Amino acid sequence: MKKIPIVLPPAKNFLALEKKYSSYEHSKIVIVQAPYEKTVSYGKGTAKAPEAIIKASQYVEFFDDEFFQEICFTLGIATLPALAYGAKSGKSALDLLQKTVGEHIDAKKFVVTLGGEHSISTAPIAAHFKRYPNMSVLHFDAHSDLRESYSGTRYSHASFMARVADETQFPMERVVQVGIRAQCKEEYEFIKKNKVKTFYATEIRRGIHTANWQQQIAKSLPTNEVYITFDVDYFDPSILPTTGTPEPDGFLWNETIQLFRELQKAGKKIIGFDVVELVPNSSQQHATYLVAKLVYRMLNFAFTKQQKSRR
């Protein structure tokens, strides 16, 4: 990286951190804002999500009650200004984001990408795969996002995982999907043909998987380095209604966090993640706050090898 990137001041950064905890030079973690929205098909507004998540994060406690620590102070979190896409869309927009994320990885930073629609996730996955060739991908979502194209474009939010497969050349047997409960026949056949490990919500609810389905998912990841792409419509609309394509029979907070606990127990190392598809709504601010807290909790899991005890 030729020069030190500009970062946002405390009033506008993640967790409202003072300069000594949010400078680029002294931060291990970097927040990349990718407010890209070109192909959403139902609810609109994902481009506003990164800024809204950061604003909500300023009310999240620094002290994490699961790990009894304040990693924001020990590691530092630098928040970058929103990526300016200009007239770029489709592959050119993804190339810009991939280059940006890659530069920060090369600078030895742990990168969190905040979308935006889910089409953006192909880019950080590609950037991490180039530098972590043995990684797996854990995909939280209500949808498979494996359509060859949707609404006339191959770079749709409904096609991002298909682009991971063909353009990034990521081995699909290293992808684990969880929470899927809406897909077309084409996607179902892709999953079977390419041996994508998919934990359908309906099967989890019917008890087809083991009682500890979170442990089963963690153990199904074939490698220890894991990149996570998290579409918030994975959650049930009862706790997160503000997303572009909500689906019933989703998941709650603690059962989701339990999956992260199982990743930790299984020795999995989170190497980066993105969070996408939030549609902020001022009348339902609890949903945006939930996402902000999720980002911080995921960071705690990424940087804590074992769960601490109070005693």
Secondary structure, DSSP 8 states (H G I E B T S, - for coil): --S------GGGSGGG--HHHH-STT-SEEEEEE---S---SS--GGGHHHHHHHHHTTS-SSBTTTTB-HHHHH-EEE------TT--THHHHHHHHHHHHHHHHTT-EEEEEESSGGGGHHHHHHHHHH-TT-EEEEE-SB----S-BTTBTT-TTSHHHHHHHTS---GGGEEEEEE-B--HHHHHHHHHHT-EEEEHHHHHTT-S-S-HHHHHHHH-SSSEEEEEEEGGGB-TTT---BSS--SS-B-HHHHHHHHHHHHHTT-EEEEEEEE-B---GGGHHHHHHHHHHHHHHHHHHT-SS-----
